[in-house]
C-alpha cells in the first residue's frame, strides 16, 4: 500500500466546501481532499480511515481540468496550461468527524 502522503495531497478548503461540510439530514460530515491522479476510491478510503481514525461511508472522485492561461511576453502572446488534478469528496458515517478540521 502507498503511504498517506502519496495519496492525500492536501485538504481542499474553500468557502463552499466548509459551508456544505455537515449534512443535517443524515448527521454526516463530508470532507474534500486533493488527491493523486492515479489514486482510486478504495485507496483513498483506506488512507482516510487509517490516518484519521474514522469510518468512511462513500468516496466520490472527479478530475478537475487545468485552466488555459495566456501570457504576454514583450512582443508575443503565449499560452500555457495548468496541470489537471483530482478531487475526492469523502463522506463519513454518521457520528464520525475529523477533529483536525474543527473550527474552520
Backbone atoms as SQL, in Angstrom:
CREATE TABLE atoms (id INTEGER PRIMARY KEY, chain TEXT, resi INTEGER, resn TEXT, atom TEXT, x REAL, y REAL, z REAL);
INSERT INTO atoms VALUES
  (1, 'A', 1, 'UNK', 'N', 0.830, -1.189, 0.000),
  (2, 'A', 1, 'UNK', 'CA', 0.000, 0.000, 0.000),
  (3, 'A', 1, 'UNK', 'C', 0.871, 1.247, 0.000),
  (4, 'A', 2, 'UNK', 'N', 0.408, 2.256, -0.690),
  (5, 'A', 2, 'UNK', 'CA', 1.135, 3.514, -0.731),
  (6, 'A', 2, 'UNK', 'C', 0.975, 4.246, 0.596),
  (7, 'A', 3, 'UNK', 'N', 1.890, 5.160, 0.858),
  (8, 'A', 3, 'UNK', 'CA', 1.829, 5.963, 2.070),
  (9, 'A', 3, 'UNK', 'C', 0.733, 7.015, 1.940),
  (10, 'A', 4, 'UNK', 'N', 0.305, 7.556, 3.079),
  (11, 'A', 4, 'UNK', 'CA', -0.794, 8.532, 3.093),
  (12, 'A', 4, 'UNK', 'C', -0.422, 9.796, 2.331),
  (13, 'A', 5, 'UNK', 'N', 0.821, 10.246, 2.454),
  (14, 'A', 5, 'UNK', 'CA', 1.220, 11.474, 1.779),
  (15, 'A', 5, 'UNK', 'C', 1.320, 11.303, 0.267),
  (16, 'A', 6, 'UNK', 'N', 1.398, 10.058, -0.221),
  (17, 'A', 6, 'UNK', 'CA', 1.426, 9.820, -1.657),
  (18, 'A', 6, 'UNK', 'C', 0.027, 9.845, -2.257),
  (19, 'A', 7, 'UNK', 'N', -1.003, 9.634, -1.454),
  (20, 'A', 7, 'UNK', 'CA', -2.375, 9.622, -1.955),
  (21, 'A', 7, 'UNK', 'C', -3.091, 10.927, -1.633),
  (22, 'A', 8, 'UNK', 'N', -3.085, 11.349, -0.363),
  (23, 'A', 8, 'UNK', 'CA', -3.725, 12.606, 0.019),
  (24, 'A', 8, 'UNK', 'C', -2.721, 13.730, -0.140),
  (25, 'A', 9, 'UNK', 'N', -2.957, 14.607, -1.112),
  (26, 'A', 9, 'UNK', 'CA', -2.030, 15.715, -1.352),
  (27, 'A', 9, 'UNK', 'C', -2.277, 16.820, -0.342),
  (28, 'A', 10, 'UNK', 'N', -3.524, 17.275, -0.218),
  (29, 'A', 10, 'UNK', 'CA', -3.868, 18.325, 0.731),
  (30, 'A', 10, 'UNK', 'C', -5.379, 18.395, 0.878),
  (31, 'A', 11, 'UNK', 'N', -5.853, 18.975, 1.989),
  (32, 'A', 11, 'UNK', 'CA', -7.290, 19.221, 2.073),
  (33, 'A', 11, 'UNK', 'C', -7.647, 20.394, 1.178),
  (34, 'A', 12, 'UNK', 'N', -8.796, 20.316, 0.556),
  (35, 'A', 12, 'UNK', 'CA', -9.248, 21.394, -0.342),
  (36, 'A', 12, 'UNK', 'C', -10.285, 22.205, 0.425),
  (37, 'A', 13, 'UNK', 'N', -9.830, 23.292, 1.034),
  (38, 'A', 13, 'UNK', 'CA', -10.684, 24.094, 1.899),
  (39, 'A', 13, 'UNK', 'C', -11.050, 25.387, 1.182),
  (40, 'A', 14, 'UNK', 'N', -12.325, 25.522, 0.864),
  (41, 'A', 14, 'UNK', 'CA', -12.867, 26.739, 0.276),
  (42, 'A', 14, 'UNK', 'C', -14.135, 27.103, 1.046),
  (43, 'A', 15, 'UNK', 'N', -14.712, 28.249, 0.739),
  (44, 'A', 15, 'UNK', 'CA', -15.951, 28.647, 1.389),
  (45, 'A', 15, 'UNK', 'C', -17.055, 27.627, 1.132),
  (46, 'A', 16, 'UNK', 'N', -17.133, 27.141, -0.089),
  (47, 'A', 16, 'UNK', 'CA', -18.183, 26.203, -0.465),
  (48, 'A', 16, 'UNK', 'C', -18.030, 24.860, 0.247),
  (49, 'A', 17, 'UNK', 'N', -16.812, 24.354, 0.340),
  (50, 'A', 17, 'UNK', 'CA', -16.622, 23.050, 0.984),
  (51, 'A', 17, 'UNK', 'C', -16.849, 23.126, 2.485),
  (52, 'A', 18, 'UNK', 'N', -16.507, 24.237, 3.106),
  (53, 'A', 18, 'UNK', 'CA', -16.732, 24.387, 4.541),
  (54, 'A', 18, 'UNK', 'C', -18.224, 24.558, 4.820),
  (55, 'A', 19, 'UNK', 'N', -18.912, 25.283, 3.959),
  (56, 'A', 19, 'UNK', 'CA', -20.344, 25.529, 4.145),
  (57, 'A', 19, 'UNK', 'C', -21.156, 24.238, 4.011),
  (58, 'A', 20, 'UNK', 'N', -20.785, 23.379, 3.068),
  (59, 'A', 20, 'UNK', 'CA', -21.522, 22.139, 2.832),
  (60, 'A', 20, 'UNK', 'C', -20.875, 20.945, 3.524),
  (61, 'A', 21, 'UNK', 'N', -20.105, 21.207, 4.557),
  (62, 'A', 21, 'UNK', 'CA', -19.380, 20.170, 5.271),
  (63, 'A', 21, 'UNK', 'C', -20.320, 19.232, 6.024),
  (64, 'A', 22, 'UNK', 'N', -21.367, 19.744, 6.648),
  (65, 'A', 22, 'UNK', 'CA', -22.229, 18.948, 7.508),
  (66, 'A', 22, 'UNK', 'C', -23.600, 18.762, 6.863),
  (67, 'A', 23, 'UNK', 'N', -24.038, 17.509, 6.793),
  (68, 'A', 23, 'UNK', 'CA', -25.360, 17.176, 6.279),
  (69, 'A', 23, 'UNK', 'C', -26.277, 16.910, 7.469),
  (70, 'A', 24, 'UNK', 'N', -27.199, 17.818, 7.741),
  (71, 'A', 24, 'UNK', 'CA', -28.075, 17.696, 8.910),
  (72, 'A', 24, 'UNK', 'C', -29.038, 16.524, 8.790),
  (73, 'A', 25, 'UNK', 'N', -29.472, 16.236, 7.583),
  (74, 'A', 25, 'UNK', 'CA', -30.447, 15.173, 7.377),
  (75, 'A', 25, 'UNK', 'C', -29.893, 13.803, 7.771),
  (76, 'A', 26, 'UNK', 'N', -28.662, 13.519, 7.370),
  (77, 'A', 26, 'UNK', 'CA', -28.052, 12.215, 7.646),
  (78, 'A', 26, 'UNK', 'C', -27.074, 12.238, 8.813),
  (79, 'A', 27, 'UNK', 'N', -26.859, 13.399, 9.413),
  (80, 'A', 27, 'UNK', 'CA', -25.896, 13.568, 10.506),
  (81, 'A', 27, 'UNK', 'C', -24.520, 13.045, 10.087),
  (82, 'A', 28, 'UNK', 'N', -24.068, 13.492, 8.902),
  (83, 'A', 28, 'UNK', 'CA', -22.793, 13.024, 8.362),
  (84, 'A', 28, 'UNK', 'C', -21.958, 14.209, 7.885),
  (85, 'A', 29, 'UNK', 'N', -20.648, 14.065, 7.993),
  (86, 'A', 29, 'UNK', 'CA', -19.713, 15.088, 7.553),
  (87, 'A', 29, 'UNK', 'C', -19.093, 14.678, 6.218),
  (88, 'A', 30, 'UNK', 'N', -18.862, 15.669, 5.356),
  (89, 'A', 30, 'UNK', 'CA', -18.197, 15.450, 4.076),
  (90, 'A', 30, 'UNK', 'C', -16.959, 16.333, 4.016),
  (91, 'A', 31, 'UNK', 'N', -15.832, 15.741, 3.666),
  (92, 'A', 31, 'UNK', 'CA', -14.571, 16.473, 3.559),
  (93, 'A', 31, 'UNK', 'C', -14.046, 16.335, 2.136),
  (94, 'A', 32, 'UNK', 'N', -13.355, 17.379, 1.669),
  (95, 'A', 32, 'UNK', 'CA', -12.843, 17.403, 0.306),
  (96, 'A', 32, 'UNK', 'C', -11.320, 17.432, 0.363),
  (97, 'A', 33, 'UNK', 'N', -10.688, 16.560, -0.419),
  (98, 'A', 33, 'UNK', 'CA', -9.231, 16.462, -0.462),
  (99, 'A', 33, 'UNK', 'C', -8.737, 16.536, -1.896),
  (100, 'A', 34, 'UNK', 'N', -7.552, 17.115, -2.071),
  (101, 'A', 34, 'UNK', 'CA', -6.821, 16.976, -3.326),
  (102, 'A', 34, 'UNK', 'C', -6.034, 15.680, -3.214),
  (103, 'A', 35, 'UNK', 'N', -6.174, 14.810, -4.206),
  (104, 'A', 35, 'UNK', 'CA', -5.515, 13.510, -4.151),
  (105, 'A', 35, 'UNK', 'C', -4.676, 13.311, -5.405),
  (106, 'A', 36, 'UNK', 'N', -3.854, 12.274, -5.376),
  (107, 'A', 36, 'UNK', 'CA', -3.017, 11.950, -6.533),
  (108, 'A', 36, 'UNK', 'C', -3.895, 11.513, -7.700),
  (109, 'A', 37, 'UNK', 'N', -3.463, 11.833, -8.911),
  (110, 'A', 37, 'UNK', 'CA', -4.243, 11.499, -10.102),
  (111, 'A', 37, 'UNK', 'C', -4.442, 9.993, -10.259),
  (112, 'A', 38, 'UNK', 'N', -3.491, 9.197, -9.839),
  (113, 'A', 38, 'UNK', 'CA', -3.572, 7.751, -10.017),
  (114, 'A', 38, 'UNK', 'C', -4.295, 7.044, -8.872),
  (115, 'A', 39, 'UNK', 'N', -4.681, 7.774, -7.823),
  (116, 'A', 39, 'UNK', 'CA', -5.338, 7.153, -6.670),
  (117, 'A', 39, 'UNK', 'C', -6.771, 6.767, -7.021),
  (118, 'A', 40, 'UNK', 'N', -7.198, 5.603, -6.530),
  (119, 'A', 40, 'UNK', 'CA', -8.580, 5.192, -6.749),
  (120, 'A', 40, 'UNK', 'C', -9.369, 5.315, -5.446),
  (121, 'A', 41, 'UNK', 'N', -10.674, 5.056, -5.529),
  (122, 'A', 41, 'UNK', 'CA', -11.562, 5.262, -4.387),
  (123, 'A', 41, 'UNK', 'C', -11.211, 4.361, -3.207),
  (124, 'A', 42, 'UNK', 'N', -10.823, 3.132, -3.481),
  (125, 'A', 42, 'UNK', 'CA', -10.510, 2.197, -2.410),
  (126, 'A', 42, 'UNK', 'C', -9.261, 2.636, -1.642),
  (127, 'A', 43, 'UNK', 'N', -8.247, 3.102, -2.360),
  (128, 'A', 43, 'UNK', 'CA', -7.035, 3.593, -1.698),
  (129, 'A', 43, 'UNK', 'C', -7.335, 4.824, -0.859),
  (130, 'A', 44, 'UNK', 'N', -8.136, 5.736, -1.396),
  (131, 'A', 44, 'UNK', 'CA', -8.477, 6.962, -0.673),
  (132, 'A', 44, 'UNK', 'C', -9.237, 6.613, 0.609),
  (133, 'A', 45, 'UNK', 'N', -10.193, 5.703, 0.509),
  (134, 'A', 45, 'UNK', 'CA', -10.979, 5.291, 1.673),
  (135, 'A', 45, 'UNK', 'C', -10.086, 4.669, 2.739),
  (136, 'A', 46, 'UNK', 'N', -9.197, 3.793, 2.328),
  (137, 'A', 46, 'UNK', 'CA', -8.315, 3.102, 3.265),
  (138, 'A', 46, 'UNK', 'C', -7.381, 4.081, 3.982),
  (139, 'A', 47, 'UNK', 'N', -6.836, 5.041, 3.231),
  (140, 'A', 47, 'UNK', 'CA', -5.903, 6.005, 3.815),
  (141, 'A', 47, 'UNK', 'C', -6.613, 6.927, 4.796),
  (142, 'A', 48, 'UNK', 'N', -7.797, 7.420, 4.432),
  (143, 'A', 48, 'UNK', 'CA', -8.529, 8.324, 5.330),
  (144, 'A', 48, 'UNK', 'C', -8.921, 7.587, 6.605),
  (145, 'A', 49, 'UNK', 'N', -9.371, 6.348, 6.492),
  (146, 'A', 49, 'UNK', 'CA', -9.747, 5.578, 7.675),
  (147, 'A', 49, 'UNK', 'C', -8.560, 5.319, 8.591),
  (148, 'A', 50, 'UNK', 'N', -7.419, 4.972, 8.019),
  (149, 'A', 50, 'UNK', 'CA', -6.258, 4.655, 8.857),
  (150, 'A', 50, 'UNK', 'C', -5.583, 5.915, 9.405),
  (151, 'A', 51, 'UNK', 'N', -5.503, 6.966, 8.622),
  (152, 'A', 51, 'UNK', 'CA', -4.781, 8.171, 9.037),
  (153, 'A', 51, 'UNK', 'C', -5.566, 8.981, 10.058),
  (154, 'A', 52, 'UNK', 'N', -6.881, 9.160, 9.837),
  (155, 'A', 52, 'UNK', 'CA', -7.691, 9.992, 10.717),
  (156, 'A', 52, 'UNK', 'C', -8.473, 9.188, 11.750),
  (157, 'A', 53, 'UNK', 'N', -8.543, 7.871, 11.624),
  (158, 'A', 53, 'UNK', 'CA', -9.233, 7.042, 12.598),
  (159, 'A', 53, 'UNK', 'C', -10.746, 7.190, 12.568),
  (160, 'A', 54, 'UNK', 'N', -11.326, 7.289, 11.378),
  (161, 'A', 54, 'UNK', 'CA', -12.773, 7.425, 11.206),
  (162, 'A', 54, 'UNK', 'C', -13.265, 6.333, 10.263),
  (163, 'A', 55, 'UNK', 'N', -14.593, 6.201, 10.163),
  (164, 'A', 55, 'UNK', 'CA', -15.173, 5.250, 9.220),
  (165, 'A', 55, 'UNK', 'C', -15.766, 6.022, 8.050),
  (166, 'A', 56, 'UNK', 'N', -15.386, 5.636, 6.842),
  (167, 'A', 56, 'UNK', 'CA', -15.826, 6.316, 5.624),
  (168, 'A', 56, 'UNK', 'C', -17.046, 5.608, 5.062),
  (169, 'A', 57, 'UNK', 'N', -18.051, 6.392, 4.679),
  (170, 'A', 57, 'UNK', 'CA', -19.254, 5.837, 4.076),
  (171, 'A', 57, 'UNK', 'C', -19.088, 5.752, 2.561),
  (172, 'A', 58, 'UNK', 'N', -18.821, 6.872, 1.900),
  (173, 'A', 58, 'UNK', 'CA', -18.650, 6.892, 0.446),
  (174, 'A', 58, 'UNK', 'C', -17.497, 7.805, 0.058),
  (175, 'A', 59, 'UNK', 'N', -16.950, 7.545, -1.116),
  (176, 'A', 59, 'UNK', 'CA', -15.914, 8.387, -1.710),
  (177, 'A', 59, 'UNK', 'C', -16.313, 8.662, -3.154),
  (178, 'A', 60, 'UNK', 'N', -16.414, 9.934, -3.509),
  (179, 'A', 60, 'UNK', 'CA', -16.678, 10.331, -4.890),
  (180, 'A', 60, 'UNK', 'C', -15.475, 11.119, -5.390),
  (181, 'A', 61, 'UNK', 'N', -15.030, 10.818, -6.595),
  (182, 'A', 61, 'UNK', 'CA', -13.861, 11.495, -7.143),
  (183, 'A', 61, 'UNK', 'C', -14.202, 12.157, -8.466),
  (184, 'A', 62, 'UNK', 'N', -13.427, 13.180, -8.799),
  (185, 'A', 62, 'UNK', 'CA', -13.539, 13.829, -10.093),
  (186, 'A', 62, 'UNK', 'C', -12.203, 14.438, -10.445),
  (187, 'A', 63, 'UNK', 'N', -11.962, 14.571, -11.738),
  (188, 'A', 63, 'UNK', 'CA', -10.732, 15.186, -12.215),
  (189, 'A', 63, 'UNK', 'C', -11.051, 16.606, -12.644),
  (190, 'A', 64, 'UNK', 'N', -10.357, 17.561, -12.052),
  (191, 'A', 64, 'UNK', 'CA', -10.531, 18.968, -12.382),
  (192, 'A', 64, 'UNK', 'C', -9.544, 19.295, -13.500),
  (193, 'A', 65, 'UNK', 'N', -10.057, 19.711, -14.613),
  (194, 'A', 65, 'UNK', 'CA', -9.206, 20.027, -15.757),
  (195, 'A', 65, 'UNK', 'C', -8.487, 21.350, -15.531),
  (196, 'A', 66, 'UNK', 'N', -7.211, 21.394, -15.903),
  (197, 'A', 66, 'UNK', 'CA', -6.413, 22.600, -15.726),
  (198, 'A', 66, 'UNK', 'C', -6.838, 23.711, -16.667),
  (199, 'A', 67, 'UNK', 'N', -6.746, 24.936, -16.185),
  (200, 'A', 67, 'UNK', 'CA', -7.137, 26.087, -16.991),
  (201, 'A', 67, 'UNK', 'C', -6.060, 26.426, -18.019),
  (202, 'A', 68, 'UNK', 'N', -6.499, 27.007, -19.117),
  (203, 'A', 68, 'UNK', 'CA', -5.568, 27.504, -20.126),
  (204, 'A', 68, 'UNK', 'C', -5.285, 28.962, -19.796),
  (205, 'A', 69, 'UNK', 'N', -4.035, 29.305, -19.655),
  (206, 'A', 69, 'UNK', 'CA', -3.620, 30.657, -19.293),
  (207, 'A', 69, 'UNK', 'C', -2.891, 31.300, -20.465),
  (208, 'A', 70, 'UNK', 'N', -3.089, 32.591, -20.619),
  (209, 'A', 70, 'UNK', 'CA', -2.380, 33.342, -21.652),
  (210, 'A', 70, 'UNK', 'C', -1.436, 34.330, -20.984),
  (211, 'A', 71, 'UNK', 'N', -0.247, 34.475, -21.538),
  (212, 'A', 71, 'UNK', 'CA', 0.737, 35.404, -21.004),
  (213, 'A', 71, 'UNK', 'C', 1.353, 36.171, -22.156),
  (214, 'A', 72, 'UNK', 'N', 1.599, 37.440, -21.917),
  (215, 'A', 72, 'UNK', 'CA', 2.213, 38.265, -22.952),
  (216, 'A', 72, 'UNK', 'C', 3.670, 38.507, -22.584),
  (217, 'A', 73, 'UNK', 'N', 4.552, 38.113, -23.483),
  (218, 'A', 73, 'UNK', 'CA', 5.985, 38.313, -23.301),
  (219, 'A', 73, 'UNK', 'C', 6.476, 39.309, -24.343),
  (220, 'A', 74, 'UNK', 'N', 6.685, 40.502, -23.955),
  (221, 'A', 74, 'UNK', 'CA', 7.177, 41.594, -24.814),
  (222, 'A', 74, 'UNK', 'C', 6.447, 41.701, -26.143),
  (223, 'A', 75, 'UNK', 'N', 6.767, 40.843, -27.089),
  (224, 'A', 75, 'UNK', 'CA', 6.179, 41.002, -28.418),
  (225, 'A', 75, 'UNK', 'C', 5.211, 39.900, -28.813),
  (226, 'A', 76, 'UNK', 'N', 5.177, 38.806, -28.093),
  (227, 'A', 76, 'UNK', 'CA', 4.290, 37.728, -28.500),
  (228, 'A', 76, 'UNK', 'C', 3.442, 37.255, -27.318),
  (229, 'A', 77, 'UNK', 'N', 2.312, 36.660, -27.651),
  (230, 'A', 77, 'UNK', 'CA', 1.416, 36.115, -26.642),
  (231, 'A', 77, 'UNK', 'C', 1.565, 34.596, -26.660),
  (232, 'A', 78, 'UNK', 'N', 1.838, 34.035, -25.506),
  (233, 'A', 78, 'UNK', 'CA', 1.987, 32.592, -25.411),
  (234, 'A', 78, 'UNK', 'C', 0.859, 32.032, -24.553),
  (235, 'A', 79, 'UNK', 'N', 0.544, 30.776, -24.780),
  (236, 'A', 79, 'UNK', 'CA', -0.474, 30.116, -23.968),
  (237, 'A', 79, 'UNK', 'C', 0.159, 28.956, -23.227),
  (238, 'A', 80, 'UNK', 'N', -0.352, 28.701, -22.067),
  (239, 'A', 80, 'UNK', 'CA', 0.101, 27.587, -21.261),
  (240, 'A', 80, 'UNK', 'C', -1.097, 26.959, -20.578),
  (241, 'A', 81, 'UNK', 'N', -0.885, 25.804, -19.972),
  (242, 'A', 81, 'UNK', 'CA', -1.988, 25.103, -19.327),
  (243, 'A', 81, 'UNK', 'C', -1.548, 24.649, -17.947),
  (244, 'A', 82, 'UNK', 'N', -2.395, 24.900, -16.960),
  (245, 'A', 82, 'UNK', 'CA', -2.139, 24.404, -15.618),
  (246, 'A', 82, 'UNK', 'C', -2.422, 22.903, -15.588),
  (247, 'A', 83, 'UNK', 'N', -1.781, 22.165, -14.710),
  (248, 'A', 83, 'UNK', 'CA', -1.969, 20.707, -14.702),
  (249, 'A', 83, 'UNK', 'C', -3.348, 20.300, -14.192),
  (250, 'A', 84, 'UNK', 'N', -3.812, 19.133, -14.638),
  (251, 'A', 84, 'UNK', 'CA', -5.039, 18.549, -14.117),
  (252, 'A', 84, 'UNK', 'C', -4.775, 18.036, -12.706),
  (253, 'A', 85, 'UNK', 'N', -5.819, 17.997, -11.887),
  (254, 'A', 85, 'UNK', 'CA', -5.703, 17.446, -10.549),
  (255, 'A', 85, 'UNK', 'C', -7.002, 16.753, -10.171),
  (256, 'A', 86, 'UNK', 'N', -6.915, 15.873, -9.177),
  (257, 'A', 86, 'UNK', 'CA', -8.053, 15.056, -8.783),
  (258, 'A', 86, 'UNK', 'C', -8.575, 15.507, -7.421),
  (259, 'A', 87, 'UNK', 'N', -9.904, 15.551, -7.317),
  (260, 'A', 87, 'UNK', 'CA', -10.577, 15.966, -6.092),
  (261, 'A', 87, 'UNK', 'C', -11.395, 14.786, -5.583),
  (262, 'A', 88, 'UNK', 'N', -11.402, 14.572, -4.263),
  (263, 'A', 88, 'UNK', 'CA', -12.168, 13.484, -3.668),
  (264, 'A', 88, 'UNK', 'C', -13.088, 14.035, -2.589),
  (265, 'A', 89, 'UNK', 'N', -14.377, 13.698, -2.704),
  (266, 'A', 89, 'UNK', 'CA', -15.369, 14.020, -1.684),
  (267, 'A', 89, 'UNK', 'C', -15.514, 12.784, -0.803),
  (268, 'A', 90, 'UNK', 'N', -15.121, 12.901, 0.457),
  (269, 'A', 90, 'UNK', 'CA', -15.140, 11.775, 1.385),
  (270, 'A', 90, 'UNK', 'C', -16.261, 12.016, 2.393),
  (271, 'A', 91, 'UNK', 'N', -17.292, 11.168, 2.348),
  (272, 'A', 91, 'UNK', 'CA', -18.416, 11.276, 3.270),
  (273, 'A', 91, 'UNK', 'C', -18.246, 10.237, 4.359),
  (274, 'A', 92, 'UNK', 'N', -18.274, 10.702, 5.612),
  (275, 'A', 92, 'UNK', 'CA', -18.076, 9.821, 6.748),
  (276, 'A', 92, 'UNK', 'C', -19.409, 9.257, 7.225),
  (277, 'A', 93, 'UNK', 'N', -19.345, 8.166, 7.963),
  (278, 'A', 93, 'UNK', 'CA', -20.548, 7.590, 8.558),
  (279, 'A', 93, 'UNK', 'C', -21.035, 8.495, 9.673),
  (280, 'A', 94, 'UNK', 'N', -22.319, 8.390, 10.001),
  (281, 'A', 94, 'UNK', 'CA', -22.899, 9.287, 11.000),
  (282, 'A', 94, 'UNK', 'C', -22.213, 9.102, 12.344),
  (283, 'A', 95, 'UNK', 'N', -21.978, 10.230, 13.007),
  (284, 'A', 95, 'UNK', 'CA', -21.309, 10.215, 14.299),
  (285, 'A', 95, 'UNK', 'C', -19.802, 10.348, 14.221),
  (286, 'A', 96, 'UNK', 'N', -19.232, 10.304, 13.030),
  (287, 'A', 96, 'UNK', 'CA', -17.783, 10.437, 12.873),
  (288, 'A', 96, 'UNK', 'C', -17.454, 11.803, 12.288),
  (289, 'A', 97, 'UNK', 'N', -16.350, 12.382, 12.756),
  (290, 'A', 97, 'UNK', 'CA', -15.835, 13.612, 12.169),
  (291, 'A', 97, 'UNK', 'C', -14.337, 13.690, 12.417),
  (292, 'A', 98, 'UNK', 'N', -13.666, 14.474, 11.592),
  (293, 'A', 98, 'UNK', 'CA', -12.216, 14.618, 11.692),
  (294, 'A', 98, 'UNK', 'C', -11.934, 15.820, 12.574),
  (295, 'A', 99, 'UNK', 'N', -11.269, 15.602, 13.688),
  (296, 'A', 99, 'UNK', 'CA', -11.051, 16.663, 14.666),
  (297, 'A', 99, 'UNK', 'C', -10.065, 17.725, 14.178),
  (298, 'A', 100, 'UNK', 'N', -9.193, 17.375, 13.239),
  (299, 'A', 100, 'UNK', 'CA', -8.228, 18.335, 12.719),
  (300, 'A', 100, 'UNK', 'C', -8.896, 19.481, 11.953),
  (301, 'A', 101, 'UNK', 'N', -10.106, 19.254, 11.450),
  (302, 'A', 101, 'UNK', 'CA', -10.805, 20.273, 10.679),
  (303, 'A', 101, 'UNK', 'C', -11.830, 21.035, 11.498),
  (304, 'A', 102, 'UNK', 'N', -11.868, 20.829, 12.798),
  (305, 'A', 102, 'UNK', 'CA', -12.804, 21.560, 13.654),
  (306, 'A', 102, 'UNK', 'C', -12.377, 23.018, 13.759),
  (307, 'A', 103, 'UNK', 'N', -13.368, 23.900, 13.761),
  (308, 'A', 103, 'UNK', 'CA', -13.098, 25.323, 13.911),
  (309, 'A', 103, 'UNK', 'C', -12.827, 26.044, 12.619),
  (310, 'A', 104, 'UNK', 'N', -12.991, 25.359, 11.487),
  (311, 'A', 104, 'UNK', 'CA', -12.783, 26.019, 10.188),
  (312, 'A', 104, 'UNK', 'C', -14.094, 26.479, 9.637);
